[in-house]
Amino acid sequence: MLKGFFNAFKTPDLRKKLLFTIGIIVIFRLGSFIPTPGVNYSAVKECTAGDVNDGLMGMINLFSGGALLQLSVFALGIMPYITASIIIQLLRVVIPRFEALNKEGQSGQAKLTQYTRYVTVGLAILQSTTIITTAISGQLFGGKTGACESVITHKDNIMTLVIMIIAMTAGTSLIMWFGELITENGVGNGMSILIFSSICANFLPNLWSIGQTNIMKFVMVVAIVILIITIVTFVENSQRRIPVQYARRQVGSQTLGGQSTYLPIKINMSGVIPIIFASSILAVPGLIAQFGDPNSEVVQWIQTHVSQQQSPVHMTLYALLIIFFCFFYTSITFNVVEVAENMRNQGGFVPGIRAGKPTSNYLRYILHRLNTVGSIYLALIALIPTIVFLVAGLSQSLPFGGTTILIIVGVGLDTVKQINSQLQQHHYDGFLGQR
């Protein structure tokens, strides 16, 4: 692996891309510490000391690299863009125009990307307004009083609040631009790289803090992390290869086709999206309950059973939502009818299966079987840390546990594969060596 790392920097064009990517990441991380105009930074530091936020705010804080609780110009992180991308993908099922654009190739994709940017800006305005309102009410820091009530200076001044919303929205737009720059001029998928850097910024310090307080707890957490990394790496590299045979065609004096290949289908085709969906939905009742009557039985039940990650009700709902969204999202992103039709148009067929509808039915059968395994895998990855910590009598210390590791390993594997492919073009061994 070290040899592959040195080989990457020996290649001039790859070295330029790596340095460019690292430079953008550094700028991105620096922006996470620049407070939004109108924020009392000393009060923010006092409120966030030793604080771990769960729920929706915790997820946004995770993807922003801790910038949310610091109310920086990058407080929203990449979450508005992720949400906008998911919304545009879901709208393809509802709006025929979006589905037509998706089939138009590069021009259609450019139009969808433009729509995604517009939705991102709209969501950034909405989310920044919500965060500022939550900070003013004191709920952003778990209802703490004292310094937390003065994190926003001149909170009665409408102009100050408008400037804060504009600054956070502009920060989100800048992050979106950073991601596109990395994708075009750097290494890997830009948005994934920024998410990776944000999660690592919180993950490693939290892991280190555990070792300073309790060495046995640290050893247990490290063992769980290694176990999850091993499982995730194995499953993410696993795929079902469906054989595809292409018939011979005579075009002029040339004979085309006649080759055998395969259609790869991953066990986990939906990635981490089902976990994000499930976390967001489960966080909404708790967020609404924060503004309700604390003495209400409904509010107390929600805070006790739904908002608490170690509650059996929360874990059950979490697992069921992950399984549901795994099937739902995969059915949207992988259209078996379209795949079967494209295969037939190109003269391909699955041996033993007729082209057309029988092929789509066969692919749907395979996809459902893989989704069953993949959804259970995602649910277990998301719940393993919580269950182990609950059995051991420990409080959950890693933000989103298995989800965090799933994103880190997934983005890491994808980036390494892209670097390896570029190294092999220059006849160098990759990070994983020759195969």
N, C-alpha and C positions, 0 to 999 in steps of 0.2 A: 504493500500500500504506500509506504514511504517512497519507494522507487517511482510509483505512478505519480505521486505528488510532485517530485522533482522533475519528472518528465513533462508535467503540465506547464511548469514555468520555463522549461527549455524551448517550448514552442512559442514563437513571438506572438502570433495572433491569439492563441489561447491564453498566454500570459496577460495580454492586453485586456481580454475579456474578464479574466479573473480579477485583475486589479480594478477594473471599472466596477465590477459587481461589489467588491469589498468597499470601494469608495462610496457608492450609493448607500450601502448598509450603514457605514459610519455616519453619513449625513442624516440618515433616517433615525438612527439612535440618538444623535445629538438633538434633533428636533423634538424627541420625546421628553427632554428636560427643559425646554423653553416654555415658561408659563404663558398662558393666554392673557392678553391685556385685561386688567381688572381683577386678577387673582392674587390673593395674598399668599405668596409661596411659603413663608415661614409657618403660617397657620395650616397649610396643606401638609407640610412635613410632619407637624405635630399630630395631625389627625390620622395620618397613614402609618404612624410608627407601630409596628407589630400587628397591622391589620391585614386580614385575609378576607376578601369579599367572595361570596358565592353567588349563584344565581346568574341572572342576565348581566348585571353589572360586572360580576366576576369574569364572565366569558369575554365581554368587551375589553376588560382590563387585561385579560390574558393575551388577546390578539393585538392589543396596542402596546404590549411590552411594558405594562405598568404605567403608561402615559395617562390613562383615564383618571385614576385616583390622584394624579398630580395636576390634573386639569391643564395639560400642556396644549400647544397648538396642534399636536398630533394625537389628541385625546381619543378620537374616534378610531384611530388605527385604520385597518383594512376592512373592518366589519361592514361598513356601508357598501363597499364594492362587492364583497362576497354575497351579501344579501341581494344586491341588485342583479348580480349574475345568476343567482338561483331563481329570482323572480322572472327574468327574461327567459330562462330555460323552461320554467313552468308555463309561461304564457304561450310558448310554441304549441302546446296542446290545445289552448283555448282560442288563440288568434291564428287563423290560417295564413295571414300575411307574414307572420314571424316564421312559420314553418317553411313558407316559400322562400324567404330570404336565406334561411339556413341551407337550402338546397341550391342556391345560386352560386356557391363557391366563395371566392375571395371577396368579391364585391358585396355579396349578401352578408358575409361575416363582418365586414367593415361597418355596414349599416347597423347590425345588431350591437356591435361594440359601441357605436355612437349612442344608441338608445341606452345601453348599460351605463354610459357616462352620465347621461341626463338623469337616470333614476338614482345613480350614486349621489349626485349633488342634492337631489330632493330628499333622499334618506338622510344625508349628512345634516341638512338644515333641521329636519325633524328630530334626529337623535341628539344633536347639539342642544336644541331647545329643551328636550327632555332631561338631559344631563344637567344643564344649568339650573332648571327648575328643581331637580332632585337635590342639587348641591345647596340651593337656597333654603330648601325645607329641612336640610340636615340629614336626609335619608341616604345620601350617597355614601356616607361614612358610617352607616349602620345606626343612625340616630344619635350619634355622639353630640354632646353639648360643649360649651366653652369655646375654644378656638375654632371648632368646626362651624360655628354659627357666623364666623366672620371671614370665611375663605374667599368670599367675593366682596370686594370693596364697592361701595356705592351701588348696592344691589337694588336700590329703589330708583336708580337712574336708568330709564329705558334705553338711552343711547349707549350706555356701557354694556348692557346685555346684548344689544344688537351687534356691537363691535365684537363681543365674544363669540356670538353665533357665526359671524362672517369669518373670524379668524380660524375657528375649528373647521368650518366648511372648506375654507381655502387650504387648510392643512390636509384634509382628506383628499382634495383634488391633487395636491402636490404628491401625496403618497401614491395615488393612482398613476400619476405621470412617472414617478420613480419605478414602479413595477413594470410599466410599458418600456421604459428605457433599458431595464435589465433584460427583459425578454428579447428586445431588438439587438442590443449591443453587448450584453453580458452572457452569463452562463445560467441555464435553467429557466424555469418559469418565474418571472419577476414577482408576481403576487405571492407565490409559494415561498420564494426565498425570503421575502419580507416577513411573512407569517413565521417562518422558521426562526429568523433572527429575533423576533418579538418574543416567541415562546421560550427560546433559550435564555433570553435576558432575565426571565423570571424563574425558569426551571432550575438552573444551576445555583443561583444564590439561595433558593429555598432548600435545595438538597444539601448545600454546605451548612446552612443554619441548623439543620437537623443533627449533623455530626458534632456540632459544637455544644449541643444541649444534652443529647442522649446517644451514646455510642451504640447501644444495642438496637435502638430504634433506627439508627442510621444504617446499620448492617442489614436489618430486615428490609428497609426501604430500598437499598441498593440491590438486594437479592430479588425483590419484586420487579424492579426496573429491568434488571438483566433478563429475567424470565419473560417479561412482556416484550422486550426488544427481540428476543429469540423467536417468540411466537409470531410477532408482527412481521419480522423479516422473512420467515418461512412462508407465511400465508400470502404476503404481498407479492412474493415471487412465484407463487403457485398459480397455475392456469389449466383450464381444460382445453385441449387442442382437438378441434373437430376437423377431421380430414376433408379436404375439398379437392375434387378432380375437375380439371378444365378440359373440355372436349377439343379435338383438333379442328381447326378451321382453315380453309384454303382461301387465301387472299392474294389473287394474282398468281404469281409463281412461288409465293412463299406459303409455308405451312405454319400457322400460329397455334398456340395452345398445346394441349396434350400433357401439361405438367401437373404434378401433384403438390399441394400445399396444405395449409391448415388454417382454421379460423380460431385464434386464441381468445378465450373468455376467462377473465380473472374470477377468482372466488369472491373477492370483494370489489365489485365494479363501482359501487357508490362512494368509496373512499370514506372520508370522515363526515360527509354531509348529513347522514341520518343522525349522528350524534349531535351535531350543531342544531339541527331542527328540534330534536328531543329536548336538549338543554334549554333552548329558547322558549319552547312551549311550557315546560315545567317551571321556568322562572317567572312567567307572566303572573300566575296567581299570587306568588309571594310579593311581587312588585306592587300589585294592586292592593294587597292586604296591608302593606306598609302605610297606606294612606287611609285605612279604615279605622274603626274603633278598636283599640287594643283589648277592650273588655268583651268584645263580641265573641261568641262561641265559634262562629264560622271563621273569623280571623285567627283565633287561637288554634283551631284545628288545622288550618292551612299552614301556619307557621310551624306547627309541631310535626305534621305528617308529610306535607308536600314540599316545604322549603328546606327541611333538614335532609341532607344527602344520605345520612345513615339510617333514615326511617325506612322500614319495610315497604310502606306504601309508596314512597318516593322511588325506591329501587325497582319495585314491580312496574310502576307506570313508566319509568325510564326505559326499562328493558323492552316493554311492549311497544313504546313509541319508536325505539330504534329499529325493531324488527319491521314495524309497519312502514316506516319511511325508507328502509332498505329496499323493500319490494316496490314501493311507490316510485322512488327516484330512479331506480334501475329501469323500470318499465318506460320511463320517459326518455332517458338518455340512450337506451339501447332498444331501438325499434326492430323487432324480429321480422316484421312484414317487410320493412324497407331493406333490411339486410338480405333476406331471401330473394327479393325482387332484383336487387343489384347483382346478386350472384347469378341468377338466371339470365339476366341481360348480358352478362359477360361470358356466358357459356359454362358456368361452373355448377356443380352439384355435389351433394354429399353422397358418397357411395352407399347404395341400398335405399336411398330416400329420393322420391320424385321431386323435381323442381317445383317451385311455386308454394302453394299453401301447405302441402305435406312438409316441406322444408321449414317453413315458418313455425308450424306446430312442433316439429322436432326441436328447433332452437328454443322455443318457449318452454318446452319440457325440460331441456338441459338447464336453461336459465333459472327456472323455478327451483330445481334441485340445488344449484350452486347458491342461489339466494338464501335458501334455507340454512345452509352451512355458513354462508357469509354473514347473515344477520345474527345468528347465534354467536358467531365469533366476535362481531362488533359489540354485542351486548356484554359478553364476558370480558372483553378488553376494557370496556368502560366501567364495569362493576368490580373487577378483581381487586383493585386497590382499596375501594370502600369496604368490601366484604372482609378482606384480610385485616385491615385496620380495626374494623368493628370487632372481629373475633379476638384480636390481640389486645383490645381495650385501648387503642390509640386513636387520637384525633387525626383526621385527614390533613396532611400537610402539603401534599403536592397538588397544585391547581389542576383539576380535571384529570389527574392520574393517568389512566390508560389512554385517554384522548390526546393528552400532551405528547406521550411517547409515540402514539400512532402517527401524528402529524410529523414529528421530528424524523422518525424512521422513513416514512413515506417520501417526504421531500428529499431527505438525504440520499435514498436509493435512486430516485429519479435524477437528481443532479449528478451523482457519480456515474450513472449510465450515460448521460449526455457527454460528460467529460471523457469517459472511456471511448465513446464513438469518435470523438474528435482526435483523441490520441492515436487510435488505430489508423486514422487517415494519414498520420505522419509516421506510421510503422513503429510506434512506441507501445510498450506494455501499459495497460491501464491500471487503475487502483486494485482491480481484482485479478490482475495477471492475464496471461494468454489462456484461451480455451480452445 
